[in-house]
Amino acid sequence: MTKPFGLRTKALKTRFNSDPELSLISKPKESKPVRRVIAKHATKILETLGEDTAREGLLDTPKRYARAMHYLTSGYQADMKKIVGKALFKEPSNEIVIVRDIELFSLCEHHLLPFFGKAHVAYIPDGTIIGLSKIPRILDAYSRRLQVQERLTQQISLELMNILKPLGVAVIIEAYHLCMMMRGVEKQNSFTITSSMLGAFRDSATTRQELLHLLGGLNRSKI
């Protein structure tokens, strides 16, 4: 038997708050000490690979790599309250709102290689709407971490459900994974689609179909 929406959402939130991989809470770290440690280990990795870290092209590579990794994982320090700020507004709207084709870049936690693509985010307000630019910012906060696409999709939907208390949230991500393109099976044209449907989007086939119709079959061309 399908759980009532309220009970299912409560269960999801319980898991969300108790699972360290899904948790909103993270302790900020000082950037300079972190970058120094990363640069030190990057130098060691290059030397282990047989590279001459004293040659011109690699002199500053460990520092550049450290800065890049610190930025690409900056989502761990994201503060959702600051991101959203005062961009929540009372509005008696209960129709579907969609922000589609949001560019997405993240790092696969299995190989530390990028995956990239587009996200489509929808919600049905229940008296509160959010500034549209905040949706991509929330997405960035979670994508700038070591991720798997499945978890990223769920984290975004749960966060919006937590912030807006809407009638429903839907997140669909289409992404290419360089860990499948550059190595391993080396499939250049395969992309992965994940979805997280909460509330009315999960409970109502009609609402879900309306969403998919508005999205127009998603993005079938090269991202």
N, C-alpha and C positions, 0 to 999 in steps of 0.2 A: 504494500500500500504506500502511495506517495505521501510523504510528510507534508503537513500544512506549511505554507511558506514561512510563517513566523518561526516555527520550530526548526525548519531546515536552516534558516538564516542564523538563528541562535547557535545551532550546532557548528555552522561554518565559522562564525565569529569566535566560538570557543576554541576551535582548532587554530584559527588565525592568531589568536592571542597567546596560545601555548606553544606553538611550533616556532622554534627559533629561525627556521628558514622562511617563514611567512610573516614574522613579527615586524611591526612598525618601529619597534624600539631599537635603537643602536646608539652606542656611545661615540661621540665625535672624537677624532684623534688629531693631534697636532700634525699639520701637514709636513713641515720641514723634517722632523725626525723620521717620519714614515718614509719620505722620499729618499732620505739618506740610506736607510736600511735597504729599500728596494734597489737603489742604484748599486750598492755594494754587492748584493746578490746577483744583479744583472751582469756586473763585471765578471764575477766568478763563473756564471753560466757561459758567457762568451769565451772565456779562457778555456773552459772545459770542452767547448766545441772546437777548440783549436785555433781560435781567432787571436790576432795580435791587437789587444785593446789599446796599444800605444799608437797605432796607425791613425792617420788624420781622420779618416771617415768614421772611426769608432771612438775618438777621444771623448766626445760628449754624449755618445749614445746611451750609456747607462743613466745619465741625468735626464735625458729626453724621455727615455722609456719610463723612468720613475714618475715624471710629471704627467705623462700620458696615462699611466695606470692609475695614478691618484685621481685624475679627472674622470676616467672611465668607470671608476668605482665610487664616485662622489655621492651616489645615491644613498649610501649607507648613513651619511650624515644629514640626509634630507629631513627637514622639519615640516610636516604636513600643515601644521597650523600657520606657519609663516608662508608656505606656498599658496594656500587658499586665501589667507588674509581676510579681508572684508568682502570678498567676491561671492558671497552667498546672498541671494535676494528673494524676498517673498513674492511669489507670483502664482496666481490661481490657474496654472497651466497643468494639464495632464495628458499632453500629446507627446509623441516620441520626439526626442532631440538627438540628432546624430552629428558627431564630428568624425568624418571619415578621411582615409588616406593620410593619416598622421605618420610622418617618417619616423622610423624606429631603428636604433642601433644598440646592440648589447653584446656581451661577451658570454659565450658558452662556457659554463663552469667545468666541463669535462676536458676540453682541450685549450681553453683560453683563446679561442679563435672567435672572430665576430660572427654574429648573425644579424641580418638586417632585413627590413621590409616595411610594411605598413600596418597600422592598427586602425580599426574602426570601433568607435565607442558610442554607445547609445544609452540613454536613460529616459525614464518616464517620470516627470516631476510629480511630487505629491505636496505642492505648496511652496517648494523651494527650488530655485534654479541656481546654477553656478556660472561664473564668468567663463566664456568658452575657452579662453587661453589657458585656464587652469587645468583643463583636461590634458593637453599635451605636457604640461609641466609635471603633473602627477605621473604620467607615463614615463617621462624622463627620469623621475626620482627612482622608479623601480627598474628601469632598463639600464641605468648606470650602476649596475651591480653584476656580480657573477651570477648567471641565470640559466635556467632552462625555460624554453618558451611556454611550456605548460604552466609552470608556477607563475611566471610573469603575467600571463593572461588572467589568472585567478586573483593575483594580488591587486591588480588594477580594478577589477570589478568589485572586490570586497572593500577596497578603500573608498570607492565612490558610493557604495551602499552605506558605508559607515558615515561618510560626510553628509550625504544628501538625504538619507532615509527616504529614497524614492519608491515608486511602485515597482520599478524593475530596472535592472542594469544589464547590458550586453556588451561584451568585449570580444572582438574577433581579430586575430593577428595572422597575417600572412608573411612568412619570412624565409629567406634563403640562408642556409647555414654553411659557412666556409669549411667547417669540419667535415662536411659531406662533399664539398666541391673541390677543395685543394688536396685532400688526402682521403684515405679510406676507399669508399666506393667510387669517388670522383664523379658524381652525377651532377652535371652543370645546370640542368633545367628543372630539377625537382625543388618544390618549395613546400613548406609545412603550414597547415592551417590549424589553429587552435581556437576554441571558443569557450567563453564562460557566460552562461545565461542565468540570471537570478531574478526572482520575483515573477512578474507578469510574463517576462520573456521565456521563462522556463515553464510556467504553469499554463499558459495559453498558447495553443498552436496557432490561433488566428493572429495574435500579437507578434509571435515569432515570424510568421509568414509575412506579415506587413513589413517587419524590419528587413528581412531578406529581399523583399521586393524593392524597397527603397534603396537598398545597397546595390541592386542591379546585378546580382551574380558575382559580386566582389571583383577583384582585380585578376583577370585571366591573362593579362599580358606581362611582359618582363617588368619586374619592379624596378 
